[in-house]
Amino acid sequence: MAVFKCKMCGGSLEITEGVRIVECDYCGTSQTVPNADNEKKINLFNRATRLRMAGEFDKASVIYEGIIAEFPKEAEAYWGLCLSNYGIEYVDDPATGNKVPTCHRASYSNLREDAAFKSAIENSDPIARELYYKEACEIDRIMEEFRYISKTEKPYDIFICYKERDENRQRTIDSTIAQDIYDALTAKGLNVFFARISLEDKIGKHYEPYIFAALNSAKIMLVISTKSEYFDAVWVKNEWSRFLKLTAADRTKTLIPCYKDMDAYDLPDEFRMLQAQDLGKIGATQDLLRGIDKILGVNAPAPSPAAAPEKPKTEKEKRANGPMLIHNICAIGSCDANNAWPNGSYQTVFSLDVFSVVYFHLNLRQYELSGLNRITVGMVIRNSKDEMVYNEVFTLDWHSSYDKAAKGWIIKGGDGSTVPCDKYTAEFWVEDSQVRECKFEVTTNQMLLQQRAQVQAQRREKNLCLYCGGPFKKGMFGSMKCGICGRKKDY
């Protein structure tokens, strides 16, 4: 009988060969397990599980990739790779006591669109496939909330990565050095992410969406350390390794290793090709600040009006000559973020006291999309100041018999955070189509009552019908009736 480690709590699971779904005796969670047909495979899975639960996601990913190379039909290896790539950890829900996922590596892409997840689905049986899909939907819901929170954060110029506490839970010298640099950078007017200060008002909240936003917006990361082992500390490496991947896709991003009281040869291998800064040298901080100015162009002369770049075209302008594939867009409010097709009447005003999600139903010209298995959909939301508050391009499974697609926008997060009350415009396009718009308003019940009272006061002042705003006309026997709705003037 094989023994695997529980993916949620780390307890021991005794598995007989051929069994693919088990319930953990320790946390009570039903979960998929690998095929227990090879002792080497069992040991690799248990090692990868321990690393993932310890936050060593990169190391766990390497092991799962090794399992996949040797056992390409093992669905659980692909699922483990997904959990590692997205930094999934299972924690106790204080309300129910059940194990629920939390994400330490948020992404702009959904887990269900990941190639590893599709391979897990392809190589699993129907029961395991249902569990994988259910868990992936929950993880995508969490990441959707994280992405919404991250989009409300002001962009950062610099991200300072360092180790805050040592093995005795005392503040490290790295933290004090980082704060000195933080103070110098903020004095120059730069927006700097420094966890000790930037997250101090986030007590009781998930830190990940704020870290995710800072990693994606910052142009420079400073990795500060006085000990070689601090560079490899779990959460320190989690940050700089993610930023390194972003620099590979975006050459405008720069990572600068900063060290003190250690040899440059003790830097991680990933930093070998980077220009590091020895903070132990005289004037090192001034050199660092001057280098940052050059990278960010702080002291660069302003371009002349003649050399100013043209304003980039919006998607609506770029797609003006495309085919019209979207008939129209209708908005529906929902209280359930997991309900992809809510029922209800179409509306243009959504109260935060009633709804948590606005769903957009896109009526499409299905014959123009025939033959496609997946379609690409773009979505942009702008506020009343024409500022972009949401931007996403995603793909949907498609079938020739479909004529509708749906997409939700969370206006009220699970932590109580809400989008600002305002008038918004949602823009959608499908494949190479023209852009279609849907205008709507987000408000509260109190604001609706205030608006209604103001409208009625204006109508009273102008002697108009309180119900529809129409003018009054004389009726029989001298009575006054609204010329539009027919109601009598009785006030």
N, C-alpha and C positions, 0 to 999 in steps of 0.2 A: 504494500500500500504506500503510495507516494504522499509526501507532505509538502504542501505549498503554503506560502505566506498570504494571509488575507490582504487584499489590495487596500482595504479601508482602515483596518486597525492593526495589522501586522500579526494577528493571531495565527495559530497553526490550523491548516485545513487538511484533513486526511482524505485522500482522493483515491478511488479505485479507477483503473484504466477504463476509458470509455465514458466516464461521467463528465459532463461539461458545465452543469449548473449545480452549485452547492450553496448552502446557507451556513454562514460562520457561526460557530457556537459562542463566540465572544461578543460580537457586535450585532448579530442577528440579521446581517445583510445578505441578500441573495446576490450571487455574482457568478460571472463566467470564469472558468479555469482552463488552463492548457490541457492538451492531451498528455496524460501521464505515461508515455510510452518510451521515455529515454531519460536515464539518470542525469546525463550532462545537461539536457534541456531543463530539468527540474532545478538543478543547482543554479543555472544561469537566470532563470525566472526569479528565484528567491533572492538572488543577489541584486538583480535590477529593482525588485520591489523595495528592498531595504534602502537602496540608494535614492529612489524616488521619494520615499517617505522621509528621508533625511534632507530633502531639498537638493540633492545632487542630480539635477535633472539631465544635465549634459552627459554625465557618466552613465546614467541609466539608459539614455537614448542610444549610446554606443553599444551597450549590451543587447538591447532589443534589436538593433540593426544586425548584430552578429547572429542572433537567433534566426532572424528573417533570412539571412544569407544561407544558413544551414538547413532551416526548416521553412521553406517559402509558403507552405500551406497552413501554417500555424496562425490562426486568426487572432489569438490572444496576444501574440507578439506585436502585431500591427496596432492593436488597441493599447497595449502598454507604451508603444512609441508615441501614440497620440497623447496619452496622459502625461508623458514626460515633456513632449514638445510644448504643451500648453501649461506646464507647471501645475498639474492638478494634485491637490492634497485633499484628503477627506477629513472633515472635522465634525464634532458633535453639534447638532442643532440644539440650542438651549431650550427651544420650545417643545420639541418632540423627543430629543435624545437620540434621534437617528443620525447616521453618518451621511453628510451632504458634501458635495464637492465645492472647493474654492479654487480660484485660479491665481497662480503667481506669475504667469506669462501670458497676459492678455494679447490678443491679436485682432487686426482689422478683418481677418477672414474667419469664417465659421468653421468649427471642427467638422461639421458634416460635409464640408467641401474639401476636406483634407484628403490627399491621395491615400494616406495610411488608413484612414477610417473607411474609405471605399474598399480597400483591400480586406479589412477586417470583416466587413459586411459580405463581401464576395466569398470569403472562405469559411463562413460560419453557418451553422444550422439555423432553422427558422426561430427556435426559442432563444438561442444566444443572440441572433440578429435583432430580435425585439428588445432585449436588454441593452445591447449596444446603442441602438437608436434612441431608446428612452433616456439613457444617461447622456448621450450626445446632445439631445434637445435641451436638457437641464443645463449643461455646461454652456451651450450657445446662449441660453437665456441670461445666464450670469454675465457672460462676456458682452452681451448687448447692453446690459446695465452699466458695465464698466466703461464701454465705449461712449455711452451717453454722458457719463460723469466726466470722462477725459476730455470730451469736446467742449465742455463748459470752462475748462481751465485755461488761464492765460498762457500763451507760449513762453517757453523758457529759452534763454540764450545759452546757459551753461548748466551742466549737471555735475555735481561733486559726489563722487563715489568713494566711500571710506568705511572703515569698521568702527562702529560706535562704542561697543563694549568689549572688554577682554574676557578671559576665561573666569575671572572673579567678579564679573558683572560691574566692573569699574570702568569709568570713561577712559578711552585710550588717548595717547598723545596724538594719534592720527586725527581724532575728533577736534582737538584744540587747534591743530595746524589748519585743518579744513575750515574751521570757523574764522580764523584770521584771514584766510584767502577769501572766504565768503564776504566778510565785512569790507575788504578792499574792493571786490568786484561790484558789490551793491552800491558802494560809494560812488562808483563811476556810472551809475544809472542802469546797470545790467540786471536782468531778471535771472536769478540763480536758484536752482533747486539744491537745497541743503537739508537733508531729511530731518535733522535735529530741530530745525526751525520751520521748514516748509510743511512738515506733517504734525506740528505740535497742536494744531487746532482740529486734527482729524481723529482724536481719541474716540475709540468705539466704532470706527468705520474701517472698511477695507482700505488698506494703503495702496493696493495694486493699481486701481484706475488712475491714481495721481502719479505714481511712478511711471506707469505706461504712457501717460500724457507727456510727462517731462522727458522721457527717453526719446519719444518720437519728435518732439518739437525742438529740443536742444541741439545747437550746432556743435558744441564742444563738450566733451566729458573729461574731467580731471579725475584720475584714479590715484588716490593718495594713500601711501603706506610707509610704515617704518619697520615692518617685518615681512619677510617673504611669505610666511604662512597666512598673513592677513590678506594678501592678494587672492589666495585660494579659499578664503572664508566663504561659506555657502552663499550667503545673500549678497556679499560683495561681488563674487564671481557671477552670480545670477544677473547682476546689473551690467557689469562691463562686457560680459559675453554677448548679451542681447544687443548692446550698443555697437559692438564690433560687427555683428550681422547687419545692423542698419547702415553702417559705414560702407559695407560692401555694395549695397544697393544705392546709396546716396553719397556721392563723393564730396558733397559740401560739409559732411560731418567729419569731425576730427577727434580722435582720442589721444590724450596726452598723459602717459604714466608719470607720476611724481613720487619720488622716493627720498628717504632720508635715513642715515645711519645704517645703510646696507649697501651691498655691492650691486652694481648694475647687472652683473651676470646672474643674479638671483631673481630677476624679473621673470614672470611667466613666459613661456615660449611664444605665446601669441603676441607678445609685445616686442619681439626681437627686431622687427622691421620698423618700429615706431620711434620717433624722436622723444626720448625721455628727459625729464628735468630733475636734476639733483638739488633738492631743497636745502641740502647742507652747505652748499657753496654760498659765499658772500654775494649778496645782490640777486640771489636766485628768484626770490618772489617778484622783484621789480622786472627781471627778465621775462618771467612767466606772464605778468600782466601786460607787458609790452607786446609779447608774442600773441596773446589773446586779442589785443586791439587790432593787430595786423590781420588775423584770421577773420575777425568779425567786421573789419573795415571801419572801426570806430572813428579813426582819424583821417580816413580817406576823404578827399575833397568831393563836395556834392556835384553831381553831374549837371551840366548846363541844360537849360530847357530844350535846346535843339537836339541834345544827345539822349534825352529822357526816353526810355523804352515805351513802346505803345502799350496801351492798356490791353491785357489779354482778353480775347473774346470769350463770352459766356457760352455754355453748351447750347443755349437757345440760338445764339448767333451762328455758331459753327454748324448747327444742324438745320438751318433754315430751309435748305433745299432737299432734305431727306424725305423719305416716304412717310405718310401719315399712318402709322401702325396702331395708334391708340385712339379709339373712338372718344372716350371720355374717362374721367376719374371721379369716383364717388368716395366720400369719407364717412366712416362709421366709428363711433366711440365704443370702447370695450374696457371692462374692468380686469380682464384676464389676459396677461401677456402671452400665455401659452395657446390661446385660441387664435389660430391663423385665419379663420373665416368667420368672424362674428356676425350674428344676425342683428337686424335692427334697421331703423330708417336712416336715410342719408341726411347729413346735417353739416352746418358750417361753423357752429359755435360749440365748443367743448369745455365743460366745467371741470376743473381739477378736483372738485368735491365729489364728482360722479365717476369720471373716467380716468384711467391710468395710461391708456394707449389709444392713439388714433390710427385706425387701419384704413389704408387706401386700396380701393378695388379698381383695378385697371381693366377696362373693357377693351379687348384687343381684336384686331382683324386676323382671325385665326388662319384664313386661307393664305395670307402673306407669310405666315410662319410655318407652314406645313413642311414636313421633312426634317424639322429640327428636334433634337432630343433635349437640348438645353438652350435657354435664351439668356442673354445678358441684359440686365436692367440697371439703369442709372437713377439715382434719387438725390435731389438737392433740396434743402429747405432753407428759405430766407425769411428774416424778420421784416418788420415794417420799415427798417432803415436800409433794406436791401443787403444786409450782412448775412453771410452764409453761416448757419448754425449747425448744419448736418450735411454730410456728403458721403455717399457710399455707392459703389458699383458692385453688384452681386449677381450670381447666376441662379436660375431656377430650372428644375426638371420640367420638361414640356412634352406635350402630346398633341397630335393633330386635332383631337376632339376638344381640346381646351379652348375657351374664348375669354378667360379671365385669369388675372394674377392678383396677388394680395401682398402688401408689405405694411408692417406696423412701425410706428414711431412712438417710443416711450416718452410720455409727458410727465409722468410721476413715477419716480424710482421706488424700489423696495425700501430704501432707507429714508423715505419721506422727501427727498429732493425733487424739485419740480422745475420745469422750464418757465421762463418769465411769461407773465400774462401779456399777450401781444397779438397782433394780426400777422399771419404767416402765409407764405406761398410755397407750396410743394411742387417741384418740377420733376417730371419723369420722362424717360425715353427708353425705348426697347431696341436693341441691336443698333441699326443706323437710322432710326426714325427721327422725326421732328420731336420737339419737346412739347409736352402737354402740361398745363398748370392746373392746380387745385388750390383755391384760396380758402382759408379757414381762420378761426380765432380761438385762442386759448384764454380762458378767463376763470372766475370763481363765481359761486352762487351770489355772494355779497355784491360783487361788481355788476352782475347781471341785474340785481334788484336796483342798484344805484342808477344804472343806465336806463332801466325802464322808468324809474321815477323822473329822471331828467327829460326823457322823451315826452312823457305825459304832461310834465310842467310846460314844456315848449308848445305842445298841442293845445293845452288850455289857454295859453297866452295868445295863440293865433286863432283861437276859436275853431279848432279842427277836431275830428272824431278821435277819441282816446284809443280806439281799438285799431284802426287802420290808417289814421292820419288824413282821411278824405275830407272834402269840404261839405258843409251842411247846405241843404236846400229846403225850401218851404214845402210842407206837405199839406194834406187836407186839414181843415179847421185850424190853420195857423201853426201846426206842429213843425218841428225841424227834424229832418232825416238826413243821414249821411248819404251822399251821392254815390258812394262806392259799396259799402257793406249794408246800407239800409237801416242801421241802428238809429233809434230816436235819441235826440239830445235830452238826457234826463239828469244833467248835472249842472 
